[in-house]
Amino acid sequence: MELARTFGGKKFMCDGRVYEDRREAEEVSQKYKGSGFEVELIEEDGQWFLFTRRVVTEVVVEGKPI
């Protein structure tokens, strides 16, 4: 299994789990979506895989500039 794939010109990372059941994968997918992730769900050889991505919208920097 590839750890990263491109969908629609965007890079997604595998969440590292193998789902034997589509329903379980869809439930986890909804949790990711609720946390602001884009999700791609794919099936290969009877197993399901989730690929996720999230764009960083804010960077918090601590400390004084050099």
N, C-alpha and C positions, 0 to 999 in steps of 0.2 A: 504494500500500500504506500502510495506517495504521501508525504507529509504536507506538500503544498500543491495546489492546482489553480489554474486560471479559469474563471468563468466570466464571460462577457467582458474580457479585458481587465478583470480585477483579480488580484491574488488572494486566495483563501487558504487557510491552514486547517488541517485535520485536527479534530479535538482529541484524537488518540484513542478513541474507543471503537469497538466493533459492536454493532447492534444486530442481533439475530432477528429482531422483530421490527417491522416498519412503524408500528404504533408507538413503541418505546422511543424510537429515533425521532418521531414527530413530536412527542411530548417534550423531549430534551430540546428539540429545535425551538419550540415555543418559549422555553425558558431563556434560551440565548437571545431570541428576538426581543423578549421583554427587557433584557439588559442592554439593548441597543446594538446588537450584532446583526449583520446580514448573514444569512445561512443558505447553504446549498446542501441538499440531501441527495445522495446517490446510492444506487444498488449495484453491487458486483458479486456475482456468483452466490446469490442468495443471502448476502450480508449487506448491511446498511452502514453508511459512513456519513458523518456530518463534517462539513467544511465551513468555517466561520471567518468573518472579518469584521473589524470595527475601525472606523476612521477616528484618529485622535483629533478632538476638537479644542482641547485646552491643554497647555503645558504649564505646570506650576514649577517655578524655579525658586529654590531657597538659597539664602546666603547673599553675600555682597558680590557685585561684579568685579572681575580682576582688572 
